[in-house]
Amino acid sequence: MKIRKIFIIIFSICMVEYFLNISFAVEPDEILQDAKQELRARNISKNIRCLVCQNQSIDESNAPLAKDLRILIRGKITEGKKDHEIYKFLTDRYGDFILLKPPLKLSTLALWFLPFVFFIIGIAIILSHNKKSR
């Protein structure tokens, strides 16, 4: 029972921390007047990795480069570019690394499948350890 209470407390703290840290770095001077265009810009920004922070989208990052990329995306949207054209422009310039969800292709196979391989190896190690301990 004591372990359960500790788990609930830790889980609660983690959830509060998670929801308190959700923030968006988009500044008021970046926001587009057209709500549909702004929504498109935000959706694209959420899928683009901040090259400085690397674990955040440019929508969440306060880095100057992230701000420049947000402005660039909004500029492309006001020029009338489609979403796939904007993604292509960014990947041509920065590579697939800039995408938070990179495409499945030959160069990214390890990125997609190694976590599953390591998971299976971990389960095999645990099972073999349990057999030896009996």
SULWOSUL-V338091 format. One record per residue. PHI is phi in degrees with one decimal (none if undefined). D_CENTER is the distance of its C-alpha to the mean C-alpha in whole Angstrom. Layout:
# SULWOSUL-V338091
PHI&D_CENTER  PHI&D_CENTER
This chain:
# SULWOSUL-V338091
none&36  -66.8&36  -65.3&33  -64.0&31  -63.8&32  -62.1&30  -61.1&27  -63.4&27  -64.7&27  -63.4&24  -62.4&22  -62.7&23  -61.9&22  -62.7&19  -67.5&18  -63.1&20  -60.9&18  -62.4&14  -72.0&16  -75.5&17  -87.3&14  -73.7&12  -144.4&13  -122.7&13  -95.3&15  -65.8&16  -90.0&20  -57.7&23  -73.9&24  -88.2&21  -67.1&21  -78.4&23  -70.7&26  -77.1&25  -65.0&23  -66.8&22  -66.5&21  -64.5&19  -62.2&18  -60.5&17  -61.8&16  -66.3&13  -65.1&12  -66.4&11  -61.7&10  -70.9&7  -100.2&6  -107.5&7  -77.5&6  -74.1&9  -74.6&12  -88.9&13  -79.4&11  65.7&9  -119.0&6  -130.0&6  -81.5&5  -70.1&9  -70.4&10  -98.8&10  -85.6&11  -98.8&15  -65.0&15  -58.2&18  -64.9&16  -63.5&13  -62.5&16  -60.5&18  -67.9&15  -62.2&15  -65.2&19  -61.3&19  -62.1&17  -64.4&19  -64.8&22  -64.7&21  -65.6&21  -68.2&25  -74.9&26  96.4&26  -72.4&23  -82.0&21  -58.8&18  -64.6&18  -69.1&20  -67.3&17  -61.5&15  -63.9&18  -58.6&19  -68.9&16  -72.6&15  -64.9&19  -81.9&19  -114.9&16  86.6&16  -66.5&13  -59.8&11  -71.2&10  -85.2&8  -69.7&5  -121.6&7  -66.7&10  -70.4&14  -83.6&16  -148.6&19  -56.0&21  -73.7&19  -114.0&16  -59.0&18  -61.6&18  -60.6&14  -82.3&15  -106.0&18  -61.8&18  -58.1&17  -68.9&19  -62.6&22  -64.4&21  -63.0&21  -65.5&25  -62.2&26  -61.4&25  -64.0&27  -62.3&30  -64.4&30  -63.7&31  -63.9&33  -66.8&35  -65.8&35  -66.3&36  -66.5&39  -68.2&40  -75.3&41  -81.5&43
